[in-house]
Amino acid sequence: MKQYGFDGVDIDWEYPVSGGLNAGTAADKQNYTALLTEFRAALNAQETKDGRDYSLSIAAPAGPTIIPNLESAKIGGILD
């Protein structure tokens, strides 16, 4: 973050579980939430060190067949 002057991280895993070029697994629904949780924890730790805010965002799908593959209620509280 400091070396390159980044102000956050954007995750572009648009199709956990299914869709995209390669099919995922059912566990990817929870894996995606776990990944975002880990990023948020790391960003929070860096915020404490630097005294500044770092953003966590995602490129998310909007299709009705893909949205159920996300734990929307959980990830909403993790993202900026």
N, C-alpha and C positions, 0 to 999 in steps of 0.2 A: 504494500500500500504506500509506504513512505518512499521507497526507491523510485517508483514511477509516478507518484502524485495522484494515484487513483482515489476517487471519492466513494467507491463502493464496488459491488460485484453484481453482475447480471447473469443469471443462469438461463440457458436456452435449451432446456430439456422439455420440449413441448409435448412429447407424447409418451409419458410413462405408461406402462402396462401394454398399450397397443397403439398402432399407428406409426407413422414415420417409415423409414427405410427398413428398420429391423424391429421385429416384434419383441416386446419386453416380457416380463413375467408379472403375475398378480401381485407379488411382493413389492413391485416397484411403486405401488401406491404409497406404501409406508416408507419405502426407501427414499422416495423423493422428499417426503416430509422430514425424514432423518437427515438427509443431506442439507436441506435448508436450515434445519436446527443447528447443525454443526457450523455452517457458514455464519449464522447469526451470532453464535457464541464467540467465534473467532473475531468477528467484526466488533462485537461489544467489548472484548478484551482489548482490541486495538484502540477503540474509542477511549477507554480508560487510560491507556498509555499516552495517547496523543491529545486528549482533551478536545476532540472534535467528533462529529457524527459521520458515520459511514452508512451508505444505503445498501440494501439488498433488494434486488428486483428480479423478476422472471419474465420471460416471454411465454405467455400462457395461451393455450388453445381456447377457442370460444364455442366449439361445436358441441351439440347436445350429447353426442356419443362419446366424447372425450372427457368432458368435465367430470363425469362420475369417477374417472380414474385419478382424480386429485382429492386430497383431504382439504377441501376449500376452507372449511371452518377452522382448521388448525393452521394452515399456512398463511391465512389472512393476518394473524397476529404476529407472524414471524417477519413478514415483508414490510417494506416501506411504501 
